[in-house]
Amino acid sequence: MHPKSVSPWFVLLMLSLMFSQGFAAASDDTLTRLFHLVEQLDIQHQGYGLCRVLTAEQRKTAKKNPLASGSPELYKFVDGSLHVVADRATHRVLVMYEKIDNAFRQQIQDLVGDLFLAFDEPTISAHDKVIYWAWGKKGKFSRYQFDLAKEKKQPLTILATVKLNSELPIMEKTEEPASGDVYVIISSDPVLRFFQ
């Protein structure tokens, strides 16, 4: 699917559905434990933390800049270029989504550089357009851990991911087009399963 045709909420829905197989409903205690596990990974972007409770200031921002939500359990808002989805009951961040339309290659490289500074080496990269960082209970998975798990056909238990998807190649220099869309989505699929 062409990046220009992908809405943030469609991406959220697809991420949720991709990992729904075999999921059984769990208690509030299980969700609370999961929130704490993900929060301890300390995955932050633009001052927001995944599964972290919004600060009083961030809640004010949410009230001033609301977006339509398709679920009474969730609320959505925008802070600058960052879209945030939060749990209405706990005010914890469920998804962070940032998209830059018609970004120049330098803007894309700057964003990638910021993510590398924040999260270090990625777990997976593909086609010079997609980069993933993935975390388990003990922290971020390395590329070696991912490749080894793939080789042994023993899938990693992933708690959270950061995904960057660029319409333009990130490093390869090409003449055309001069700009393209880029987005970053930060989420925890095990957490999102509770909100389907």
HUTA-V406110 format. One record per pair of residues at least 12 apart in sequence whose C-alpha atoms are under 10 Angstrom apart, sorted by the first residue. I is the first residue (numbers start at 0). J is the second residue. D is the distance in Angstrom with one decimal. If there is no record, write none. Layout:
# HUTA-V406110
i: [I;I]
j: [J;J]
d: [D;D]
This chain:
# HUTA-V406110
i: [1;1;2;2;2;2;2;2;2;2;3;3;3;3;3;3;6;7;7;7;7;7;7;7;7;7;8;8;8;8;8;8;10;10;11;11;11;11;11;11;11;11;11;12;12;14;14;14;14;14;15;15;15;15;15;15;15;15;15;15;16;16;16;16;17;17;18;18;18;18;19;19;19;19;19;19;20;22;22;22;23;23;24;24;25;25;26;27;29;29;30;30;30;30;30;31;31;31;33;33;33;33;33;33;34;34;34;34;34;34;34;34;34;34;34;35;35;36;36;36;36;36;36;37;37;37;37;37;37;37;37;37;37;37;37;37;38;38;38;38;38;38;39;39;39;39;40;40;40;40;40;40;40;40;41;41;42;42;42;42;42;42;42;42;42;43;43;43;43;43;44;44;44;44;44;44;44;44;44;44;45;45;45;45;45;45;47;47;47;47;47;47;48;48;48;48;48;48;49;49;49;49;49;49;49;49;49;49;49;49;50;50;50;50;50;50;50;50;50;50;50;50;51;51;51;51;51;51;52;52;52;52;52;52;52;53;53;53;53;53;53;54;54;57;57;57;58;58;58;60;60;60;60;61;61;61;61;61;61;61;61;61;62;62;62;62;63;63;63;64;64;64;64;64;65;65;65;65;66;66;66;68;70;70;70;70;71;71;71;72;72;72;72;72;72;73;73;73;73;73;73;73;73;73;73;74;74;74;74;74;74;75;75;75;75;75;77;77;77;78;79;80;80;80;80;81;81;81;81;81;81;81;82;82;82;82;82;82;83;83;83;83;83;84;84;86;92;92;92;93;93;93;93;93;93;93;94;94;94;94;94;94;94;95;95;95;95;95;96;96;96;96;96;96;96;96;97;97;97;97;97;97;98;98;98;98;98;98;98;98;99;99;99;99;99;99;100;100;100;100;100;100;101;101;101;101;101;101;101;101;102;102;102;102;102;102;102;102;103;103;103;103;103;103;103;104;104;104;104;104;104;104;104;104;104;104;104;104;104;104;105;105;105;106;106;106;107;107;107;107;107;107;107;107;107;107;107;107;107;108;108;108;108;110;110;110;110;111;111;111;111;111;114;114;114;114;114;114;115;118;118;118;118;119;119;119;120;120;120;120;120;121;121;121;121;121;121;121;122;122;122;122;122;122;122;122;122;122;122;123;123;123;123;123;123;123;124;124;124;124;125;126;126;127;127;127;127;127;127;127;127;128;128;128;128;128;128;128;128;128;128;129;129;129;129;129;129;129;129;129;129;129;130;130;130;130;130;130;130;131;131;131;131;131;131;131;131;132;132;132;132;132;132;133;133;133;133;133;133;133;133;133;133;133;134;134;134;134;134;134;134;134;135;135;135;135;135;135;136;136;136;136;137;138;138;138;139;139;139;139;140;140;140;156;157;157;157;158;158;158;158;158;159;159;159;159;159;159;160;160;160;160;160;161;161;161;161;161;162;162;162;162;162;163;163;163;163;163;164;164;164;164;164;165;165;165;165;165;166;166;166;166;166;167;167;167;169]
j: [166;180;100;164;165;166;179;180;181;182;100;101;166;179;180;181;98;82;94;95;96;97;98;182;183;184;68;69;82;84;94;96;96;184;84;94;95;96;184;185;186;188;191;191;195;186;187;188;191;192;186;187;188;189;190;191;192;193;194;195;188;191;192;195;188;192;188;189;191;192;188;189;191;192;193;195;192;189;192;193;192;193;192;193;192;193;193;193;190;193;189;190;191;192;193;50;89;190;50;136;158;187;189;190;49;50;51;52;89;91;92;93;187;189;190;50;51;50;135;136;137;158;159;49;50;51;134;135;136;138;158;159;186;187;189;190;50;51;52;91;92;159;51;136;137;138;134;135;136;137;138;139;158;159;118;138;117;118;134;139;159;160;161;185;186;95;114;117;118;185;81;95;96;97;113;114;117;161;183;185;78;79;80;81;95;97;81;83;91;92;94;95;91;92;93;94;95;185;83;85;91;92;93;94;95;159;160;185;186;187;85;86;89;90;91;92;93;94;159;186;187;190;85;89;90;91;92;93;85;86;89;90;91;92;93;85;86;89;90;91;92;90;91;76;78;90;76;85;90;76;77;78;79;74;75;76;77;78;82;83;84;85;74;75;76;77;76;77;78;76;77;78;79;82;77;78;82;83;82;83;84;84;86;87;194;195;86;87;88;85;86;87;88;89;194;85;86;87;88;89;90;91;92;93;194;86;87;88;90;92;93;87;92;93;94;95;95;96;97;97;97;96;97;98;99;95;96;97;98;99;183;184;94;95;96;97;98;184;95;96;97;184;185;96;186;194;185;186;187;185;186;187;188;190;191;194;184;185;186;187;188;190;191;161;183;184;185;186;161;162;163;182;183;184;185;186;163;181;182;183;184;185;163;164;165;180;181;182;183;184;165;179;180;181;182;183;166;178;179;180;181;182;166;167;176;177;178;179;180;181;165;166;167;177;178;179;180;181;167;176;177;178;179;180;181;165;166;167;168;169;170;171;172;173;176;177;178;179;180;181;169;170;178;169;178;181;163;164;165;166;167;168;169;170;178;179;180;181;182;165;168;169;170;163;181;182;183;130;163;165;169;183;130;132;161;162;163;183;132;132;133;139;161;132;139;141;132;139;140;141;142;133;139;140;141;142;161;162;134;139;140;141;142;143;144;145;146;160;161;140;141;142;143;145;146;162;142;162;163;164;164;168;169;164;165;166;167;168;169;170;171;163;164;165;166;167;168;169;170;171;181;162;163;164;165;166;167;168;169;181;182;183;161;162;163;164;165;169;183;160;161;162;163;164;183;184;185;159;160;161;162;163;185;145;155;156;157;158;159;160;161;162;185;187;155;156;157;158;159;160;161;187;155;156;157;158;159;160;156;157;158;159;158;157;158;159;157;158;159;160;155;156;157;189;187;188;189;186;187;188;189;190;185;186;187;188;189;190;184;185;186;187;188;183;184;185;186;187;182;183;184;185;186;181;182;183;184;185;180;181;182;183;184;179;180;181;182;183;178;179;180;181;182;179;180;181;181]
d: [8.1;9.8;9.7;8.2;8.0;6.5;8.9;6.7;7.8;8.6;8.2;9.5;8.6;8.7;6.8;9.2;9.6;8.4;9.9;9.5;6.8;8.4;8.4;8.9;9.7;8.3;9.4;9.5;9.9;9.5;9.9;9.2;9.5;8.5;9.7;7.9;9.8;9.1;8.5;9.8;8.6;9.4;8.7;9.2;8.4;8.9;9.3;6.9;8.4;9.5;9.7;9.2;6.2;8.6;9.1;5.9;6.1;9.4;8.6;7.2;9.2;9.2;8.1;8.1;8.8;9.9;6.7;7.8;9.1;7.6;8.6;8.7;9.1;6.3;9.6;8.7;9.8;9.0;7.5;9.2;9.1;9.3;8.6;7.2;9.9;7.8;9.5;9.4;9.9;9.9;9.1;7.0;10.0;9.9;7.5;9.9;9.5;9.6;8.9;10.0;8.7;9.5;7.9;6.9;8.8;5.5;7.8;9.7;10.0;8.1;9.5;9.3;9.3;9.7;7.2;7.4;8.3;8.8;9.3;6.9;9.5;8.3;10.0;7.0;6.2;8.5;8.8;8.8;7.9;9.6;6.7;7.0;9.6;7.5;9.6;8.7;5.1;5.6;9.0;9.4;9.5;9.9;8.9;9.0;9.8;9.1;7.7;8.6;7.9;8.2;6.3;8.2;9.2;8.6;10.0;9.4;8.5;8.0;9.3;9.9;8.6;9.0;8.7;8.4;9.4;9.4;9.9;7.9;9.0;9.0;8.9;7.9;9.6;9.7;9.6;8.6;8.2;9.9;10.0;8.5;9.2;9.6;9.6;7.8;9.5;9.9;9.6;8.7;9.9;7.7;10.0;8.1;8.7;6.8;9.2;9.5;8.7;9.6;9.9;9.7;7.7;5.4;6.3;7.0;7.6;8.6;9.9;7.4;6.9;7.9;8.5;9.1;9.6;8.8;5.0;4.7;5.7;8.3;10.0;8.7;8.3;8.7;9.6;9.4;8.1;5.2;5.7;8.5;8.8;9.2;7.0;5.4;4.2;6.5;9.8;8.3;9.9;8.9;5.8;6.0;6.9;8.8;9.6;9.9;8.6;10.0;9.5;10.0;8.2;7.9;7.9;6.8;9.9;8.4;7.4;5.2;7.0;7.7;10.0;8.6;9.7;9.4;9.7;9.5;7.8;9.8;8.4;9.0;9.4;5.4;5.7;7.2;9.4;9.9;6.7;9.5;9.8;9.7;8.8;9.3;9.3;8.8;10.0;9.7;8.8;9.3;9.4;7.8;9.9;8.7;6.2;5.4;7.1;9.9;7.6;5.7;4.8;5.1;8.2;9.9;8.9;9.8;9.8;9.0;8.4;6.6;6.1;9.9;8.8;9.8;9.9;9.5;9.7;9.9;9.3;9.9;9.6;9.3;9.5;9.8;9.3;8.5;5.9;6.9;7.7;6.8;5.8;4.7;7.6;9.8;9.4;9.8;8.1;5.8;5.0;6.1;8.6;9.4;4.7;6.4;8.8;10.0;9.7;8.5;9.7;8.8;9.9;8.8;10.0;8.4;6.2;7.1;9.3;7.4;7.1;9.6;7.2;5.7;4.8;7.6;9.7;9.8;8.6;9.3;8.0;5.8;5.1;6.7;9.7;9.7;10.0;7.2;5.7;4.5;6.4;8.7;9.4;8.4;5.5;5.2;6.6;9.0;9.6;9.5;9.7;7.2;5.7;4.1;6.5;8.7;9.6;8.5;5.7;5.4;6.3;9.0;9.8;8.5;6.6;4.5;6.7;8.5;9.2;9.8;9.9;8.6;5.0;4.4;5.0;8.0;9.3;9.2;8.9;8.6;5.2;5.2;5.7;6.9;8.7;9.4;6.5;4.5;6.7;8.6;9.6;9.5;9.9;7.2;8.1;6.8;8.3;9.5;8.5;9.6;9.8;7.5;6.5;7.9;9.8;9.8;8.9;9.6;9.5;9.9;9.4;9.3;9.8;9.8;7.5;9.6;8.4;9.2;6.7;9.4;9.3;8.9;8.7;6.9;9.3;9.9;9.7;6.3;7.5;9.2;9.1;9.6;9.1;8.8;8.0;9.8;8.2;9.6;9.9;9.4;9.0;10.0;9.0;9.5;9.5;7.4;9.7;8.4;9.0;8.7;9.2;9.7;7.8;9.4;9.6;7.5;8.1;7.8;8.8;8.3;7.0;6.9;9.1;9.6;8.8;7.8;5.9;5.0;4.4;8.1;8.3;6.7;9.1;9.6;9.8;9.4;8.3;6.0;9.6;7.7;8.9;9.5;9.0;9.6;9.3;9.9;9.7;7.7;9.2;9.3;8.3;9.8;8.3;5.2;5.5;6.7;7.4;7.9;5.7;4.9;6.6;6.5;5.1;5.8;8.7;9.7;9.1;7.2;5.6;4.6;6.4;9.0;9.9;8.9;8.6;9.7;9.9;9.8;8.1;5.8;5.2;6.7;8.8;9.8;9.4;6.8;5.7;4.6;6.5;8.8;9.7;9.8;9.9;8.4;5.5;5.1;6.5;8.9;9.4;9.1;9.4;9.5;6.4;7.6;5.9;4.5;6.6;8.6;10.0;9.7;9.2;8.4;5.6;5.6;5.3;6.4;9.0;9.3;7.7;6.0;4.9;5.1;7.1;9.3;8.2;7.9;6.8;9.3;9.9;9.8;9.3;9.7;9.2;9.6;8.9;9.1;8.7;10.0;8.7;9.7;8.2;8.1;8.2;8.8;5.7;6.8;6.3;8.2;7.6;5.7;4.1;6.5;7.9;8.8;8.0;5.8;5.7;6.3;8.1;7.0;5.8;4.5;6.8;9.0;8.1;5.5;5.3;6.5;8.8;7.2;5.7;4.4;6.7;8.9;8.5;5.7;5.5;6.5;8.7;7.3;6.2;4.3;6.6;8.8;8.4;5.2;5.3;6.0;8.9;5.6;7.4;7.9;9.8]
